[in-house]
């Protein structure tokens, strides 16, 4: 079975980006000229996805509105010969159906995924909406290709330094091929000396419908939240799960420093833009040395 549906949780408050995210969802914060969520969906489409379900919440209408036509704006741009400004988003929407379901309370990533239980009855791609990637092969394509070969739930992984394992869900398992692990365990944010590996869960998953039954049986944890990692651990006791080491670089936009670093990284990848930006950065560094 081909994967053609994606689930993108975007219901969180984005507290680490306050006050910027108070009225503008963090997923709408721009990376250069595109909101983060658009880059996520472009990755999905490049992987073969044609149906995207956003798990959203009250006050996040801007995300859904971004993927709806705006006739007044389009007419204004057309009359002034600036149709190209919306070409990217219009091309994206011609290839993708975007719809949404609400998560009324912030009860964790597991609860957000569970909101799709009555809407998705087949294996699907799950993508966190505040994380983007750069590289020649993006996670959506890599995981969907891996699913075509293995037919199991798959977790995207990245190798992290030992001092950072406490920030992530960490997997254990055996390498069975180049960049592929057959998993035998998952631990949420372990201490460095207790971590079973340094392979971290990296914001991209292929999940089977069996995850919904596991979420039904996953009790709330700290803060009343239902953790997806707990449900994945239960799923692992029932069916195989593989991990795939991602070939692309992960970029987080969840806090101001990471958001700024991501913008600079994407600017550096654009030679024309970097040519304009580099003198300003060098000037700032020179001024800092002076004072």
Secondary structure as the mmCIF struct_conf table of DSSP 4:
data_model
#
loop_
_struct_conf.conf_type_id
_struct_conf.id
_struct_conf.beg_label_comp_id
_struct_conf.beg_label_asym_id
_struct_conf.beg_label_seq_id
_struct_conf.end_label_comp_id
_struct_conf.end_label_asym_id
_struct_conf.end_label_seq_id
STRN STRN1 UNK A 5 UNK A 9
HELX_RH_3T_P HELX_RH_3T_P1 UNK A 15 UNK A 17
TURN_TY1_P TURN_TY1_P1 UNK A 18 UNK A 23
BEND BEND1 UNK A 24 UNK A 24
HELX_RH_3T_P HELX_RH_3T_P2 UNK A 26 UNK A 28
BEND BEND2 UNK A 29 UNK A 29
STRN STRN2 UNK A 30 UNK A 31
TURN_TY1_P TURN_TY1_P2 UNK A 32 UNK A 33
STRN STRN3 UNK A 34 UNK A 35
HELX_RH_AL_P HELX_RH_AL_P1 UNK A 36 UNK A 46
TURN_TY1_P TURN_TY1_P3 UNK A 47 UNK A 48
STRN STRN4 UNK A 51 UNK A 56
TURN_TY1_P TURN_TY1_P4 UNK A 58 UNK A 59
HELX_RH_AL_P HELX_RH_AL_P2 UNK A 61 UNK A 66
TURN_TY1_P TURN_TY1_P5 UNK A 67 UNK A 67
BEND BEND3 UNK A 68 UNK A 68
HELX_RH_AL_P HELX_RH_AL_P3 UNK A 71 UNK A 79
TURN_TY1_P TURN_TY1_P6 UNK A 80 UNK A 81
HELX_RH_3T_P HELX_RH_3T_P3 UNK A 83 UNK A 86
HELX_RH_AL_P HELX_RH_AL_P4 UNK A 87 UNK A 95
STRN STRN5 UNK A 97 UNK A 102
BEND BEND4 UNK A 105 UNK A 105
HELX_RH_AL_P HELX_RH_AL_P5 UNK A 109 UNK A 114
TURN_TY1_P TURN_TY1_P7 UNK A 115 UNK A 119
BEND BEND5 UNK A 122 UNK A 122
STRN STRN6 UNK A 124 UNK A 127
TURN_TY1_P TURN_TY1_P8 UNK A 129 UNK A 130
STRN STRN7 UNK A 131 UNK A 134
BEND BEND6 UNK A 135 UNK A 137
HELX_RH_AL_P HELX_RH_AL_P6 UNK A 139 UNK A 150
BEND BEND7 UNK A 152 UNK A 152
STRN STRN8 UNK A 153 UNK A 159
HELX_RH_3T_P HELX_RH_3T_P4 UNK A 162 UNK A 167
BEND BEND8 UNK A 168 UNK A 168
STRN STRN9 UNK A 169 UNK A 177
TURN_TY1_P TURN_TY1_P9 UNK A 178 UNK A 179
STRN STRN10 UNK A 180 UNK A 188
BEND BEND9 UNK A 189 UNK A 189
HELX_RH_3T_P HELX_RH_3T_P5 UNK A 192 UNK A 194
BEND BEND10 UNK A 196 UNK A 196
BEND BEND11 UNK A 198 UNK A 198
STRN STRN11 UNK A 199 UNK A 207
TURN_TY1_P TURN_TY1_P10 UNK A 209 UNK A 209
HELX_RH_AL_P HELX_RH_AL_P7 UNK A 210 UNK A 216
TURN_TY1_P TURN_TY1_P11 UNK A 217 UNK A 217
HELX_RH_3T_P HELX_RH_3T_P6 UNK A 222 UNK A 224
HELX_LH_PP_P HELX_LH_PP_P1 UNK A 225 UNK A 227
HELX_RH_AL_P HELX_RH_AL_P8 UNK A 228 UNK A 236
TURN_TY1_P TURN_TY1_P12 UNK A 237 UNK A 238
BEND BEND12 UNK A 239 UNK A 239
STRN STRN12 UNK A 241 UNK A 245
BEND BEND13 UNK A 247 UNK A 248
STRN STRN13 UNK A 249 UNK A 252
BEND BEND14 UNK A 254 UNK A 255
HELX_RH_AL_P HELX_RH_AL_P9 UNK A 256 UNK A 268
TURN_TY1_P TURN_TY1_P13 UNK A 269 UNK A 269
BEND BEND15 UNK A 270 UNK A 270
HELX_RH_AL_P HELX_RH_AL_P10 UNK A 271 UNK A 290
#
